[in-house]
């Protein structure tokens, strides 16, 4: 047999050092004895023998090992070669598979790459990540991940025994690696194995993955988000023609994981009647489990509707590894957390809210992300999503990293993510967390611990531009939605349109009113006479923004008590003062938000 491949090319494949394994593996036409024939190459770790199978011709061609006992090659004298298979002998077992490297055409177009590189591919989540695909009649999953500084990227999963040698990806000109793996489907677990140029290997969850395993496991799961049948067409159409600022808005803020618990002795049931393994709350509550999205739909929605609220605001629903973070340290920006069920279950929850006339707002955290090894931190062996300099790339107070908003692809990741939740889950609004931490370079930093912008100021101009872009995009696709800023400083025109120089939100939390009122009502009534300005001050600046008055989760966490615990006096006096506070709140101009335990 005449070998058609050089030893160094084989060695690069064997050692996971080839940026484009399609140059070596798969089928290739070559000239031999004055005519065109086909050579098929495959790297099959653990295989002792292999054959090329042509199902339509019902023929098999034995492959020969070349340069390495697990690198196989076969020359076939036929005019065309398509949809061939590989029969593989591994010990006593045999299996027949489609060769991933037979499917050469990239799914990403030049226009896709151009838009992504300039930060304007609004629906990049339809291209990157894991997507069910059919090529030439063969069904499988197409994987794509942005890792421009990696030396090699592979797909890992149960389907290849988590062996990074078996499904090496191809790198494109913009740093996106891609591969189509035949015969995979919904429910398959996977990760990316990323090797940097120093030889260090990182196993990462998919940044664009639509579902992840229940913590503490971290693998992504292939998911189809287009199978749910929505019943909220009338709601969506009405929302599109409604200005929310002209409507009454009263929001019930809730953390799904602590609103109510079920018993682990009573497993939850899915829509098809099958039981679901309970996700336990913690070791401190051994018999308690989280309610599922479907159970919450049956219990939370009637409760909120009965109280007269117009919206439910959910603390971050994106996947996060640590329960104690309440979702504010996100590792899976495109995956709703599996603690409470599947993506389809969350769609059901939103659908039921709309059927009952209740809007859904989701907390969104584009300001920082955690350092967990499977997440975005040091993603391709470099500071890809975050700044390399900790003076602008790290929140030491929170132990988290800051997104590099000046990088187009990072900005695209976040803008597309905001759009994603409206597009796929039909949510009605986002509340952007910790906006002040994004806007100020010296936020929670001492002198010498931060870097000024190009004009010498402390404003993060790239973050402000990102927020304007994100708001412009989501409002252009989905008019009638809410975009709410938790901004605790006096940054001007937060809730003004971008064409007037604002950040583009349509509401801003009035943090000053909240602190003034809580300080006022926590005083002994005799001393309040000296602090009446706490009550009147908010009216002076009310019309500078579109304000939302919020008694939020921030006022009960970290040992802080609820309203009753903050007010002095006996039980009767506490409740009387609480009624007074709520009456003042609901007669004060502005939309309203109330946390569940207030």
Secondary structure, 3 states (H helix, E strand, C coil): CCCCCCHHHHHHHHCCCCCCHHHCCEEEEEEECCEEEEEEEEECCCCCEEEEEECCCCEEEECEECCCCCEEEEEECCCCCCCCEEEEEECCEEEEEECHHHCCCCCCCHHHHHHHHCCCCCCHHHCCEEEEEEECCEEEEEEEEECCCCCEEEEEEHHHCCCCCCCECEECCCCEEEEEEECCCCCCEEEEEEECCCCCEEEECCCCCCCECCCCCCCEECCCCCCCCCCCHHHHHHHHCCCHHHCCCEEEEECHHHHCEEECCCCEECCCCCEECCCEEECCEEEEEECCHHHHHHHHHHHHHHHCCCEEEECCCEECCCHHHCCCCCCEEEEECHHHCCHHHHHHHHHHHHHCCCEEEEEECCCCECCCCCCCCCCCCCCCCECCCHHHHEECCCCEECECCCCHHHHHHHHHHHHHHHHHHCCCEEEECCHHHHHECCCCCCCCCCCCCCCCCCECHHHHHHHHHHHHHHHHHCCCCEEEECCCCCCCCCCCCHHHCCCCCCEEECHHHHHHHHHHHCCCHHHHHHCCHHHHHHHHHHHHCCEEEEECHHHCCCCCCCHHHHCCCCHHHHHHHHHHHHHHHHHCCCEEEEECCC
